Amino acid sequence: MRGVVLHAPGDVRVENRPDPTIEKPTDAIVRLAATCVCGSDLWPYRGIEAVDGASPMGHEYVGVVEEVGSEVRDIQPGQFVVGSFFASDNSCEICRAGYQSRCVHAELMGTIGTQAQYARIPLADGTLVATPEAPSQDLLPSLLAASDVLGTGWFAAVAAEAGPGKTVAVVGDGAVSLLGVLAACQLGAERIVIFSRHADRQQLAKEFGATDVIVERGDEGVARLKELTSGLGAHSTIEAVGTQESMMQAIRATRPGGHVGYVGVSHDVQLPGDELFFSAVHLHGGPAPVRRFLPDLIARITSGAINPGKVFDLTLPLDEAAEGYRAMDDRRAIKTLLRP
Ligand SMILES: [Zn+2]
């Protein structure tokens, strides 16, 4: 099969890789209908995260089940499925509490690499959610978004306790942030303020429900937000970048007693204890337990209530993945969908 391999920073190649096979009786093999490039794939692409030899890439996926192992009970060949970037058993105590991304048997899909024609999905019964019927082509981008960016933005909004009567601030304007806006809107937030300096992303944020845009970032951005909120700051803040600046911006944008939902993969973030102490904010986040939200998100997508697939503004054949990475790295694209 064809699959994306990162050899070194900036060096993305689409190569012939061995077809995946059932390795454990709980595995399934999925023929991918669509896959994509994640903002987090840009960390190793840019050399900010070490590249440890030739690495298969990708952790977002939707497709049709081809084969299942002997212990798979619920998932069946022929079903169209959506899964998350962590495989999980969905039955341990951590999963049952809603934290499937930290399942005691969790396996990161990024090490398997779903930017490919086929993928082996561990713990298929726990990981995969089947759609009620085979979706039409126009639903594929939105279902694919549910696999990570929508699920992650949704978790961020839930962790930030976005809801009726709340002012929600969103730090970052990548796909997760934009879908955090959509989630906050669906959860009934009264006012949604996004920090963004890119006109195309501001536009999409408004389509998803943002009411205000602040172009300044850092402490300047926080000052602008406070002007909009009677000097108090947001009730709920979504952090979807993962840098020192973005995390401190999120904490400082949040009023005492408010909630920060942080889902940007942390890169060397150091929290000053004294400031954290006196901020009196709740911090909750981490790798999003997307599996918790998948049944609800799939229902909202198939009913037409939400269209998160709009974050894909570039679609390429899998063989042109390198251009998909370049376009996102240059910020010419918000998110690239790859057709296997
Ligand atoms: Zn578990």
Boltz pocket constraint, residues with backbone or C-beta under 6 A from the ligand:
constraints:
  - pocket:
      binder: B
      contacts: [[A, 88], [A, 89], [A, 90], [A, 91], [A, 92], [A, 93], [A, 94], [A, 95], [A, 96], [A, 100], [A, 102], [A, 103], [A, 104], [A, 105], [A, 106]]
      max_distance: 6.0
